Amino acid sequence: MRRGEIRVVHSRVSGRDRYALIIGNDALNESETASTVLTAPIDTDGIAPETLVTVRIAEPLAGIVRLDNISAVRKERIGELAGRVGTDTMEAIGIALRAALDL
């Protein structure tokens, strides 16, 4: 699992799978001792408003990455790879993440 990947996340509660962008550090993502990965959910339904802390993506799937709702997800809940976002998108993600965390 690497930063910039879009992965399926299996829900514990609803049973409904969703997509999330892996935003955590690659060293932690690949560590045997870290049990979670930092993710940002992707709204593929078009419900989330576009704000300073969201990023619209078109590839590899259409949606809005929500940096206002980042969470640590247990690695065993992370599923299939849907694709990777590009460098420009990851730069926009970094800007929105800094805004969301007031860094």
N, CA and C atoms as an extended XYZ file, in Angstrom:
309
Properties=species:S:1:pos:R:3:atomname:S:1:resname:S:1:resid:I:1 pbc="F F F"
N         0.847       -1.165        0.000 N   MET     1
C         0.000        0.000        0.000 CA  MET     1
C         0.896        1.234        0.000 C   MET     1
N         0.594        2.187       -0.904 N   ARG     2
C         1.451        3.363       -1.041 CA  ARG     2
C         0.611        4.636       -1.099 C   ARG     2
N         1.238        5.724       -0.666 N   ARG     3
C         0.604        7.042       -0.728 CA  ARG     3
C         0.198        7.333       -2.176 C   ARG     3
N        -0.997        7.858       -2.361 N   GLY     4
C        -1.494        8.186       -3.689 CA  GLY     4
C        -2.351        7.106       -4.326 C   GLY     4
N        -2.421        5.950       -3.674 N   GLU     5
C        -3.278        4.888       -4.196 CA  GLU     5
C        -4.729        5.107       -3.767 C   GLU     5
N        -5.641        4.766       -4.650 N   ILE     6
C        -7.058        4.724       -4.293 CA  ILE     6
C        -7.389        3.264       -4.060 C   ILE     6
N        -7.947        3.009       -2.897 N   ARG     7
C        -8.252        1.642       -2.486 CA  ARG     7
C        -9.712        1.528       -2.051 C   ARG     7
N       -10.249        0.333       -2.165 N   VAL     8
C       -11.554        0.023       -1.606 CA  VAL     8
C       -11.360       -0.153       -0.098 C   VAL     8
N       -12.281        0.430        0.684 N   VAL     9
C       -12.262        0.246        2.139 CA  VAL     9
C       -13.551       -0.465        2.515 C   VAL     9
N       -13.411       -1.587        3.207 N   HIS    10
C       -14.559       -2.382        3.620 CA  HIS    10
C       -15.086       -1.834        4.947 C   HIS    10
N       -16.353       -1.468        4.981 N   SER    11
C       -16.969       -0.878        6.173 CA  SER    11
C       -17.251       -1.936        7.228 C   SER    11
N       -16.961       -1.581        8.474 N   ARG    12
C       -17.281       -2.463        9.601 CA  ARG    12
C       -18.753       -2.358        9.945 C   ARG    12
N       -19.321       -1.172        9.783 N   VAL    13
C       -20.668       -0.897       10.275 CA  VAL    13
C       -21.735       -1.156        9.218 C   VAL    13
N       -21.641       -0.453        8.091 N   SER    14
C       -22.701       -0.530        7.083 CA  SER    14
C       -22.566       -1.729        6.151 C   SER    14
N       -21.366       -2.270        6.050 N   GLY    15
C       -21.129       -3.340        5.103 CA  GLY    15
C       -20.961       -2.839        3.678 C   GLY    15
N       -21.065       -1.533        3.502 N   ARG    16
C       -20.937       -0.924        2.179 CA  ARG    16
C       -19.486       -0.537        1.935 C   ARG    16
N       -18.926       -1.004        0.851 N   ASP    17
C       -17.563       -0.622        0.498 CA  ASP    17
C       -17.551        0.807       -0.022 C   ASP    17
N       -16.420        1.489        0.195 N   ARG    18
C       -16.249        2.848       -0.315 CA  ARG    18
C       -14.817        2.971       -0.801 C   ARG    18
N       -14.529        4.095       -1.441 N   TYR    19
C       -13.175        4.350       -1.909 CA  TYR    19
C       -12.500        5.368       -1.002 C   TYR    19
N       -11.186        5.209       -0.855 N   ALA    20
C       -10.402        6.158       -0.072 CA  ALA    20
C        -9.032        6.300       -0.707 C   ALA    20
N        -8.461        7.475       -0.521 N   LEU    21
C        -7.111        7.768       -0.986 CA  LEU    21
C        -6.150        7.544        0.169 C   LEU    21
N        -5.099        6.795       -0.067 N   ILE    22
C        -4.071        6.589        0.950 CA  ILE    22
C        -3.234        7.866        1.011 C   ILE    22
N        -3.185        8.508        2.185 N   ILE    23
C        -2.451        9.772        2.323 CA  ILE    23
C        -1.299        9.677        3.311 C   ILE    23
N        -1.195        8.553        4.005 N   GLY    24
C        -0.145        8.391        4.999 CA  GLY    24
C         1.233        8.163        4.386 C   GLY    24
N         2.228        8.266        5.209 N   ASN    25
C         3.630        8.083        4.867 CA  ASN    25
C         3.879        6.641        4.420 C   ASN    25
N         4.607        6.465        3.305 N   ASP    26
C         4.871        5.119        2.776 CA  ASP    26
C         5.597        4.225        3.774 C   ASP    26
N         6.514        4.781        4.538 N   ALA    27
C         7.245        3.964        5.515 CA  ALA    27
C         6.278        3.371        6.545 C   ALA    27
N         5.304        4.148        6.995 N   LEU    28
C         4.317        3.630        7.943 CA  LEU    28
C         3.331        2.697        7.256 C   LEU    28
N         2.950        3.049        6.026 N   ASN    29
C         2.007        2.203        5.284 CA  ASN    29
C         2.543        0.791        5.106 C   ASN    29
N         3.834        0.668        4.905 N   GLU    30
C         4.444       -0.632        4.632 CA  GLU    30
C         5.034       -1.301        5.873 C   GLU    30
N         4.983       -0.615        6.997 N   SER    31
C         5.545       -1.151        8.233 CA  SER    31
C         4.722       -2.324        8.756 C   SER    31
N         5.417       -3.343        9.212 N   GLU    32
C         4.765       -4.505        9.820 CA  GLU    32
C         4.171       -4.163       11.193 C   GLU    32
N         4.729       -3.155       11.853 N   THR    33
C         4.275       -2.830       13.206 CA  THR    33
C         3.104       -1.852       13.228 C   THR    33
N         2.899       -1.090       12.163 N   ALA    34
C         1.766       -0.158       12.105 CA  ALA    34
C         0.524       -0.920       11.659 C   ALA    34
N        -0.543       -0.826       12.437 N   SER    35
C        -1.758       -1.590       12.121 CA  SER    35
C        -2.781       -0.781       11.320 C   SER    35
N        -2.525        0.529       11.162 N   THR    36
C        -3.474        1.377       10.452 CA  THR    36
C        -2.789        2.177        9.345 C   THR    36
N        -3.609        2.721        8.465 N   VAL    37
C        -3.161        3.562        7.360 CA  VAL    37
C        -4.026        4.822        7.370 C   VAL    37
N        -3.402        5.988        7.147 N   LEU    38
C        -4.176        7.234        7.061 CA  LEU    38
C        -4.829        7.331        5.688 C   LEU    38
N        -6.135        7.620        5.689 N   THR    39
C        -6.886        7.703        4.445 CA  THR    39
C        -7.768        8.945        4.421 C   THR    39
N        -8.155        9.333        3.215 N   ALA    40
C        -9.150       10.375        3.012 CA  ALA    40
C       -10.252        9.765        2.158 C   ALA    40
N       -11.505        9.834        2.612 N   PRO    41
C       -12.589        9.235        1.838 CA  PRO    41
C       -12.812        9.977        0.521 C   PRO    41
N       -13.323        9.251       -0.454 N   ILE    42
C       -13.649        9.844       -1.744 CA  ILE    42
C       -15.153        9.749       -1.941 C   ILE    42
N       -15.787       10.906       -2.109 N   ASP    43
C       -17.227       10.962       -2.379 CA  ASP    43
C       -17.424       10.730       -3.867 C   ASP    43
N       -17.963        9.583       -4.224 N   THR    44
C       -18.236        9.276       -5.627 CA  THR    44
C       -19.701        9.521       -5.973 C   THR    44
N       -20.499        9.935       -4.976 N   ASP    45
C       -21.921       10.201       -5.185 CA  ASP    45
C       -22.212       11.658       -5.526 C   ASP    45
N       -21.207       12.543       -5.361 N   GLY    46
C       -21.400       13.958       -5.657 CA  GLY    46
C       -22.135       14.732       -4.582 C   GLY    46
N       -22.115       14.223       -3.365 N   ILE    47
C       -22.820       14.877       -2.259 CA  ILE    47
C       -21.967       15.946       -1.589 C   ILE    47
N       -20.678       15.718       -1.455 N   ALA    48
C       -19.780       16.629       -0.741 CA  ALA    48
C       -19.616       17.942       -1.512 C   ALA    48
N       -19.724       19.063       -0.810 N   PRO    49
C       -19.482       20.340       -1.482 CA  PRO    49
C       -17.984       20.541       -1.728 C   PRO    49
N       -17.653       21.248       -2.782 N   GLU    50
C       -16.252       21.575       -3.038 CA  GLU    50
C       -15.863       22.751       -2.151 C   GLU    50
N       -14.799       22.557       -1.373 N   THR    51
C       -14.323       23.590       -0.453 CA  THR    51
C       -12.808       23.666       -0.538 C   THR    51
N       -12.236       24.464        0.348 N   LEU    52
C       -10.787       24.613        0.432 CA  LEU    52
C       -10.100       23.299        0.793 C   LEU    52
N       -10.826       22.388        1.435 N   VAL    53
C       -10.230       21.140        1.920 CA  VAL    53
C       -10.754       19.912        1.182 C   VAL    53
N       -11.184       20.109       -0.062 N   THR    54
C       -11.561       18.996       -0.925 CA  THR    54
C       -10.823       19.134       -2.249 C   THR    54
N       -10.640       18.006       -2.922 N   VAL    55
C        -9.989       18.010       -4.235 CA  VAL    55
C       -10.810       17.122       -5.169 C   VAL    55
N       -11.259       17.700       -6.280 N   ARG    56
C       -11.993       16.928       -7.286 CA  ARG    56
C       -11.001       16.127       -8.121 C   ARG    56
N       -11.326       14.859       -8.340 N   ILE    57
C       -10.492       14.006       -9.194 CA  ILE    57
C       -11.356       13.397      -10.302 C   ILE    57
N       -10.723       13.080      -11.405 N   ALA    58
C       -11.421       12.438      -12.511 CA  ALA    58
C       -10.836       11.068      -12.826 C   ALA    58
N        -9.588       10.865      -12.484 N   GLU    59
C        -8.893        9.604      -12.762 CA  GLU    59
C        -8.218        9.100      -11.497 C   GLU    59
N        -8.209        7.871      -11.217 N   PRO    60
C        -8.737        6.747      -11.960 CA  PRO    60
C       -10.246        6.563      -11.788 C   PRO    60
N       -10.871        7.368      -10.909 N   LEU    61
C       -12.326        7.378      -10.799 CA  LEU    61
C       -12.750        8.800      -10.486 C   LEU    61
N       -13.986        9.128      -10.794 N   ALA    62
C       -14.494       10.483      -10.573 CA  ALA    62
C       -15.010       10.609       -9.147 C   ALA    62
N       -14.647       11.716       -8.502 N   GLY    63
C       -15.126       11.949       -7.156 CA  GLY    63
C       -14.454       13.147       -6.521 C   GLY    63
N       -14.752       13.348       -5.241 N   ILE    64
C       -14.184       14.442       -4.463 CA  ILE    64
C       -13.479       13.848       -3.253 C   ILE    64
N       -12.174       14.091       -3.162 N   VAL    65
C       -11.392       13.628       -2.016 CA  VAL    65
C       -11.649       14.607       -0.870 C   VAL    65
N       -12.048       14.081        0.277 N   ARG    66
C       -12.430       14.908        1.433 CA  ARG    66
C       -11.315       14.904        2.483 C   ARG    66
N       -10.518       15.976        2.479 N   LEU    67
C        -9.434       16.087        3.452 CA  LEU    67
C        -9.927       16.621        4.792 C   LEU    67
N       -11.219       16.907        4.892 N   ASP    68
C       -11.815       17.320        6.160 CA  ASP    68
C       -12.284       16.122        6.968 C   ASP    68
N       -12.063       14.923        6.447 N   ASN    69
C       -12.591       13.722        7.088 CA  ASN    69
C       -11.569       12.584        7.059 C   ASN    69
N       -10.290       12.913        7.291 N   ILE    70
C        -9.257       11.884        7.255 CA  ILE    70
C        -9.403       10.951        8.461 C   ILE    70
N        -8.992        9.706        8.250 N   SER    71
C        -9.105        8.752        9.352 CA  SER    71
C        -8.049        7.659        9.217 C   SER    71
N        -7.753        7.043       10.349 N   ALA    72
C        -6.871        5.880       10.372 CA  ALA    72
C        -7.752        4.652       10.192 C   ALA    72
N        -7.399        3.834        9.209 N   VAL    73
C        -8.178        2.637        8.900 CA  VAL    73
C        -7.286        1.420        9.121 C   VAL    73
N        -7.824        0.421        9.775 N   ARG    74
C        -7.056       -0.805       10.003 CA  ARG    74
C        -6.700       -1.438        8.666 C   ARG    74
N        -5.466       -1.890        8.558 N   LYS    75
C        -4.962       -2.434        7.293 CA  LYS    75
C        -5.803       -3.586        6.764 C   LYS    75
N        -6.360       -4.396        7.642 N   GLU    76
C        -7.141       -5.533        7.156 CA  GLU    76
C        -8.451       -5.106        6.491 C   GLU    76
N        -8.863       -3.848        6.675 N   ARG    77
C       -10.076       -3.339        6.019 CA  ARG    77
C        -9.784       -2.731        4.648 C   ARG    77
N        -8.493       -2.575        4.318 N   ILE    78
C        -8.107       -1.997        3.034 CA  ILE    78
C        -8.133       -3.101        1.980 C   ILE    78
N        -8.854       -2.811        0.889 N   GLY    79
C        -9.030       -3.827       -0.136 CA  GLY    79
C        -8.319       -3.514       -1.440 C   GLY    79
N        -8.990       -3.834       -2.516 N   GLU    80
C        -8.434       -3.803       -3.853 CA  GLU    80
C        -7.962       -2.412       -4.267 C   GLU    80
N        -6.944       -2.418       -5.103 N   LEU    81
C        -6.405       -1.192       -5.686 CA  LEU    81
C        -7.289       -0.779       -6.854 C   LEU    81
N        -7.777        0.480       -6.818 N   ALA    82
C        -8.591        1.011       -7.916 CA  ALA    82
C        -7.741        1.842       -8.869 C   ALA    82
N        -6.538        2.232       -8.424 N   GLY    83
C        -5.640        3.028       -9.256 CA  GLY    83
C        -4.848        4.006       -8.415 C   GLY    83
N        -4.089        4.854       -9.106 N   ARG    84
C        -3.261        5.863       -8.443 CA  ARG    84
C        -3.589        7.228       -9.014 C   ARG    84
N        -3.548        8.250       -8.157 N   VAL    85
C        -3.706        9.615       -8.653 CA  VAL    85
C        -2.340       10.120       -9.105 C   VAL    85
N        -2.334       11.122       -9.972 N   GLY    86
C        -1.104       11.661      -10.513 CA  GLY    86
C        -0.396       12.618       -9.572 C   GLY    86
N         0.784       13.025       -9.978 N   THR    87
C         1.618       13.937       -9.188 CA  THR    87
C         0.934       15.267       -8.939 C   THR    87
N         0.310       15.842       -9.975 N   ASP    88
C        -0.381       17.127       -9.808 CA  ASP    88
C        -1.513       17.021       -8.794 C   ASP    88
N        -2.240       15.917       -8.854 N   THR    89
C        -3.326       15.710       -7.893 CA  THR    89
C        -2.772       15.577       -6.488 C   THR    89
N        -1.667       14.861       -6.322 N   MET    90
C        -1.080       14.716       -4.988 CA  MET    90
C        -0.575       16.052       -4.452 C   MET    90
N        -0.115       16.929       -5.320 N   GLU    91
C         0.268       18.275       -4.876 CA  GLU    91
C        -0.954       19.032       -4.370 C   GLU    91
N        -2.076       18.934       -5.088 N   ALA    92
C        -3.318       19.575       -4.646 CA  ALA    92
C        -3.811       18.958       -3.337 C   ALA    92
N        -3.637       17.650       -3.196 N   ILE    93
C        -4.012       16.967       -1.955 CA  ILE    93
C        -3.177       17.508       -0.795 C   ILE    93
N        -1.874       17.680       -1.022 N   GLY    94
C        -0.990       18.222        0.020 CA  GLY    94
C        -1.415       19.611        0.455 C   GLY    94
N        -1.778       20.467       -0.486 N   ILE    95
C        -2.237       21.826       -0.161 CA  ILE    95
C        -3.520       21.767        0.659 C   ILE    95
N        -4.488       20.940        0.228 N   ALA    96
C        -5.747       20.837        0.949 CA  ALA    96
C        -5.546       20.219        2.333 C   ALA    96
N        -4.638       19.267        2.439 N   LEU    97
C        -4.350       18.641        3.728 CA  LEU    97
C        -3.732       19.651        4.691 C   LEU    97
N        -2.811       20.457        4.194 N   ARG    98
C        -2.232       21.504        5.052 CA  ARG    98
C        -3.310       22.504        5.495 C   ARG    98
N        -4.232       22.837        4.607 N   ALA    99
C        -5.325       23.741        4.968 CA  ALA    99
C        -6.217       23.112        6.027 C   ALA    99
N        -6.538       21.828        5.846 N   ALA   100
C        -7.414       21.138        6.792 CA  ALA   100
C        -6.802       21.054        8.180 C   ALA   100
N        -5.467       20.906        8.222 N   LEU   101
C        -4.775       20.767        9.514 CA  LEU   101
C        -4.168       22.079       10.004 C   LEU   101
N        -4.380       23.163        9.240 N   ASP   102
C        -3.873       24.486        9.588 CA  ASP   102
C        -2.343       24.449        9.789 C   ASP   102
N        -1.655       23.837        8.830 N   LEU   103
C        -0.188       23.739        8.897 CA  LEU   103
C         0.459       24.800        8.037 C   LEU   103
